Amino acid sequence: MLQSLSIENYTLIKRVHIDFADGFSVITGETGAGKSILLGAIALLTGQRADTSVLYDKTKKSIVEAEFAIKGYGLEEFFEENDIDYDNQCIIRREITPQGKSRAFINDTPVALNVLKKIGEDLLDIHAQHTNLLLQNKDFQLILVDQYAQLQEEIATYQQHYKQYINLKKEYDSLFTKDINTDKDYWKFLYKELEDAHLQVGEQQELESNLEILSNAEEIKRQLYTVSQQLQENEGNVLSNLHDCHNRMQSIEKYKKEIQTISERLYSQIVELKDILLDVDKLQEDTMHDPFKIDQFTQRLDEIYTLQKKHKVNTEEQLLEIRQTIENKLQAMASLESKKEEITAAIAQLETHLHILAQQLSDKRKQIVGKMETDIKSVLHFMNMPHAIVNIRLEKTDTLNNRGFDKCVFYFTANLGTTTQPVHAIASGGELSRLMLAMKSLISQKNILPTIIFDEIDSGVSGEISTKMAKVMQKIAGYSQVIAITHVPQIAAKGSKHYLVYKETKDEKAISTIKELSSDDRIYEIAKMISNEQITDSAIDAAKHLLKS
């Protein structure tokens, strides 16, 4: 139950504090006084988004805080799951900063908006002016049936599995939007091409070097031959001259020690030159122009160059890295194929289970729709719709949705002798209001709704019908706390508590505020509502009569 509400710096509200009582309370006020603003502030506590436009003073933060008595509503598990300290008195606070940041708190513990929304749904049922229009929505009609049938636990179980089902389908679509086999064939082709190339690190450099030698073999052989001739075969060749020099130094080395040293050095050069000559002759012998090998090496290099160009790299190392990457990808694809089978099987299993759960839901709905129709008609007849007929039709659809596979349509007529038609096609505003109130009345008896706020549910009705609607709200107040925002005196008079929203001017600025009315103030306010601001004795008498009846 909502025990108190504090609002600070919100739209036209500078600062207000309201203490609420259980039972049936009403809130009245002139058009534009701020009743909708009050409702908007309460809606923030249910996770509704807001921005800096709601700030009365743009330099200060807005704070909306409410205290709830929550004992007996079975919320202990919610608090434990969200790591929030539980207390029978729960304080919910919402803050909007001048920088546009929004913060939410439950018992001074910061929480995300989705957490705030969840507890808000458990504590507050806000029936805004547009809610009547929801009754024309087939999905909402099915929700009403489920609430009447008290299928909350079954729906929660079904939706838990349905969420898994949807997530698996999303995973499947994200992983397998492309044809895996097509992609696999492509990567297998690339891998085989690189594998068949038998690439080795350093091979390209070796091939290029050998090809360079073979392509210039004749020139190399000619130069080597000339060197050989110069070293040993030409007249006055180098070796012959060195031998002669060595012999001459040998002949005189006995005379001077330094000459012996030079002689030894000359001999070592002769030995080194002979080794060089052997190497030159061998190179000359091994160097041959070989067209076959040139063609072979050229073809191999062309293969390597083609692969490098195809993969936009410059070395065999990079090609080998690409081959490894492709191999890893193919292994991942093989794993993905296995996962595809796994996900497909899981989806099929979940789908089968969901159909079983959906059928169970459908069976339970069919069991109660007859009684639900009767109960709705009973409440409507009480609210001056003696000929109203409601038919609830359930039809099985081909696809699963968030609540099973049933489609629900409310058929309705308010007039004797007319055929029922879908609610969205024929119901007037006043009829929708009464139909929705009838549903709320039935649901409140079956489900714990701590606080129900009706925002002008009396729209489109007046007089005796309003009185009957007020009595229905009084009945609901026997199960839940009811707060009704109204323009209708008949409803205002039925509240055990009466609050007035009004505007006043402070510091040349209009502000909205709210106060609880005394008994005398209530008479005056209801008289104003009756006489459209002209307070007459008859209006006073009428107000007193309404308050006593």
Secondary structure, DSSP 8 states (H G I E B T S, - for coil): -EEEEEEEEETTEEEEEEE--SSEEEEE--TTSSHHHHHHHHHHTTT----GGGBSSTTS-EEEEEEEE-TTS--HHHHHHTT----SEEEEEEEE-TTS-EEEEETTEEE-HHHHHHHHHHHEEEE-TTHHHHTT-HHHHHHHHHHHTT-HHHHHHHHHHHHHHHHHHHHHHHHHSS-HHHHHHHHHHHHHHHHHTT--TTHHHHHHHHHHHHHTHHHHHHHHHHHHIIIIISTT-HHHHHHHHHHHHHHHTTT-HHHHHHHHHHHHHHHHHHHHHHHHHHHHHH----HHHHHHHHHHHHHHHHHHHHHT-SSHHHHHHHHHHHHHHHHHHHHHHHHHHHHHHHHHHHHHHHHHHHHHHHHHHHHHHHHHHHHHHHHHHHTT-TT-EEEEEEEEEEEEETTEEEEEEEEEE-STT---EEHHHH--HHHHHHHHHHHHHHHHHHS--SEEEEESTTTT--HHHHHHHHHHHHHHTTTSEEEEE-S-HHHHTT-SEEEEEEEEEETTEEEEEEEE--HHHHHHHHHHHHHTT---HHHHHHHHHHHH-
